[in-house]
Amino acid sequence: MRIAASIVRATAGVFVLALITLGAAGCNGFGTTDITLPGNTPNIPPQNSFRFVGRLGTPFVAKIADTRSSWTITGVVPLNVVIVNNSPPVRIAIHKLTNDDSLLSVEVITGLTVKQLGSTVDRFGLSVGNWGSAPDFPPKASPDVRFFIKGPAQQIVDAMVEDEQNAYIVEATAPALILFDSPAGGTGTRVDATFTEVGFLGGLSIDLIYNNVVVQSVFTGTEATLKFP
């Protein structure tokens, strides 16, 4: 197992370009703002994201967490993961599922900067990473809300992900998994997302997964909207 605590290339491998809070009073508006007090809007933490790279097709299982929630993810290289409405610091443990010397690496990204790289070439190897003084893994996310952008591969996608209180803008490269941490404070109210391709490499293929159940799937053109319930 090899772990590099810091990386010189600050932005290489970054796939999420922006994550901002758009509204605080519902999905259909920006809320009430006092324009006489510019700059008083509270900042949200920089987004945390993860990029799984190495030998193409290498299968893995990963456990990801911030201070509120944890998620277990099974996937193959390459995969990009971003936590929406995150509560840093974060931590991750990845376990390679092959009995060979294939490379499996994960980049831990905060904002636009790669903060840490963990790698393994061991048979059924394990690698870990964190950014900040991460606590032990908290309970699994409840509700567990995921938007899985399955393809087309290497397609850049803009997304607006929202609950009934706030909206967030994300730009990611497929395949990508967007984890929505504690929507509406964890009450499990309505969630939705709108996706738009940047360019066109083929039709969008996206799943909305709610508590480990695929509740909506789309295969469409350059734009898609998913919502639940």
C-alpha positions in Angstrom: 0.0 0.0 0.0 1.2 3.4 -0.9 -0.2 6.7 0.5 1.0 10.1 -0.6 0.0 12.7 2.0 0.2 15.6 -0.4 0.3 16.2 -4.1 2.1 19.0 -6.1 -0.4 19.0 -8.9 -3.2 21.0 -7.2 -6.0 20.6 -9.7 -5.2 17.6 -11.8 -7.9 15.0 -11.8 -10.5 17.5 -10.4 -13.9 16.8 -11.9 -16.2 19.0 -9.8 -15.8 22.6 -10.8 -18.5 24.3 -8.7 -20.8 23.7 -5.8 -22.8 26.6 -4.4 -26.0 27.1 -2.4 -28.6 28.7 -4.6 -31.6 29.0 -2.3 -32.7 28.7 1.3 -36.5 28.9 1.1 -37.6 26.2 -1.3 -36.8 24.7 -4.7 -38.6 27.3 -6.7 -37.0 30.5 -5.5 -34.0 32.1 -3.9 -35.6 33.0 -0.6 -35.6 36.4 1.0 -32.4 38.4 0.9 -31.6 41.8 2.4 -29.7 43.5 -0.5 -28.6 46.3 1.9 -26.3 43.8 3.7 -24.1 42.3 0.9 -21.6 39.7 1.9 -23.7 38.5 4.9 -24.8 35.3 3.3 -23.1 32.4 5.2 -20.6 30.4 3.2 -21.0 26.7 2.7 -17.9 24.4 3.1 -15.9 23.6 0.0 -17.3 20.4 -1.6 -15.5 17.2 -1.0 -15.1 14.7 -3.8 -13.2 11.6 -4.7 -11.8 10.3 -7.9 -11.1 6.6 -8.3 -8.4 5.8 -10.9 -6.0 3.1 -11.8 -6.3 0.1 -14.1 -9.5 0.4 -16.1 -12.3 -2.0 -14.9 -10.7 -2.7 -11.5 -13.5 -3.4 -9.1 -13.6 -2.0 -5.5 -15.7 -1.4 -2.5 -15.3 1.9 -0.7 -16.6 3.4 2.5 -16.9 7.2 2.5 -17.9 9.5 5.3 -18.2 13.1 6.5 -19.1 14.1 10.0 -22.8 13.3 9.6 -23.1 10.3 7.3 -21.4 7.4 5.7 -21.9 5.6 2.4 -20.8 2.2 1.1 -20.1 2.2 -2.7 -19.3 -0.7 -5.0 -17.9 0.3 -8.4 -15.1 0.0 -10.9 -12.3 2.3 -12.1 -12.9 5.0 -13.2 -15.5 6.6 -11.0 -16.0 10.1 -9.7 -17.9 10.7 -6.4 -19.0 14.1 -4.9 -20.8 14.8 -1.7 -23.5 17.5 -2.0 -24.3 19.4 1.2 -21.2 17.9 2.8 -20.1 18.3 6.4 -16.3 18.0 6.4 -13.8 16.7 7.3 -14.1 13.5 5.3 -12.5 10.0 5.4 -12.4 7.0 3.0 -11.3 3.4 3.0 -11.1 1.5 -0.3 -10.7 -2.3 -0.8 -9.7 -3.8 -4.1 -11.7 -6.8 -5.1 -9.2 -8.5 -7.3 -6.4 -11.0 -6.5 -3.8 -9.3 -8.7 -1.3 -6.4 -8.9 -3.6 -3.9 -10.6 -3.3 -0.3 -9.5 -6.2 1.2 -7.5 -5.9 4.9 -6.4 -8.3 7.4 -4.9 -7.8 11.2 -4.9 -9.3 13.1 -2.0 -10.4 16.5 -3.3 -11.5 19.6 -1.4 -12.9 22.4 -3.6 -10.6 22.4 -6.6 -7.6 21.0 -4.9 -6.3 17.4 -4.7 -5.4 17.1 -1.0 -4.4 13.4 -0.7 -3.7 10.3 -2.8 -4.1 6.8 -1.6 -3.0 3.8 -3.7 -2.5 0.1 -3.6 -1.2 -2.6 -5.9 -1.6 -5.4 -3.3 -3.8 -8.4 -4.0 -7.1 -7.5 -2.5 -5.3 -4.3 -1.3 -6.6 -1.7 1.1 -6.0 2.0 1.0 -7.3 4.8 3.3 -7.4 8.6 3.2 -8.8 11.6 4.9 -8.8 15.3 4.9 -9.0 17.1 8.2 -9.3 15.5 11.6 -11.9 13.0 10.5 -13.9 11.2 13.1 -14.8 7.5 13.1 -17.3 6.4 10.5 -20.7 7.7 11.5 -24.0 5.8 10.8 -25.0 5.3 7.2 -26.8 8.1 5.5 -30.5 8.4 6.2 -32.0 9.0 3.8 -29.4 7.6 1.4 -29.9 9.7 -1.8 -27.7 9.1 -4.9 -27.7 10.3 -8.4 -25.7 7.9 -10.6 -24.6 9.5 -13.9 -23.8 6.3 -15.8 -22.9 7.8 -19.1 -21.9 8.6 -21.7 -18.3 8.0 -20.5 -16.2 11.2 -20.3 -19.2 13.4 -20.8 -19.1 16.6 -18.7 -22.5 17.2 -17.1 -23.8 20.3 -15.3 -26.3 19.4 -12.5 -28.6 21.3 -10.1 -29.4 19.1 -7.1 -32.0 20.4 -4.7 -34.3 19.6 -1.8 -37.1 21.9 -0.5 -34.7 24.2 1.2 -31.5 24.6 -0.9 -30.1 24.0 -4.4 -26.6 23.1 -5.3 -24.8 23.3 -8.7 -22.3 20.6 -9.6 -20.2 19.9 -12.7 -18.9 16.3 -13.0 -17.5 13.9 -15.6 -19.3 10.6 -16.1 -19.3 8.0 -14.7 -20.1 10.0 -11.5 -22.0 9.4 -8.3 -23.6 12.3 -6.5 -24.3 11.7 -2.8 -26.9 14.1 -1.3 -26.1 14.3 2.4 -29.0 15.0 4.8 -31.5 16.6 2.3 -33.8 19.0 4.1 -31.9 18.3 7.3 -32.4 14.6 7.0 -36.2 14.7 6.9 -36.4 12.8 3.7 -38.6 15.3 1.8 -38.6 15.7 -1.9 -35.3 15.7 -3.8 -34.8 16.4 -7.5 -32.0 17.2 -10.0 -31.7 18.6 -13.5 -28.7 17.5 -15.7 -27.4 19.2 -18.8 -24.6 17.9 -21.0 -21.7 20.2 -21.9 -21.3 19.2 -25.5 -22.8 15.9 -26.7 -21.2 12.5 -26.6 -24.5 10.6 -26.5 -27.7 10.3 -24.6 -27.6 10.8 -20.8 -28.1 7.6 -18.7 -28.9 8.4 -15.0 -30.4 6.6 -12.0 -31.9 8.2 -8.9 -31.3 5.8 -6.0 -33.2 6.3 -2.8 -32.4 4.1 0.2 -30.7 1.5 -2.1 -33.7 1.3 -4.4 -33.6 2.7 -8.0 -36.7 4.9 -8.0 -36.2 6.5 -11.4 -34.0 5.9 -14.4 -33.7 8.0 -17.6 -32.0 7.4 -20.9 -32.5 10.6 -22.9 -30.8 13.3 -24.9 -28.8 16.3 -23.6 -31.0 17.2 -20.7 -32.8 15.2 -17.9 -34.7 15.8 -14.7 -35.2 13.2 -12.0 -37.3 13.6 -8.8 -38.6 11.6 -5.8 -41.2 11.2 -4.6 
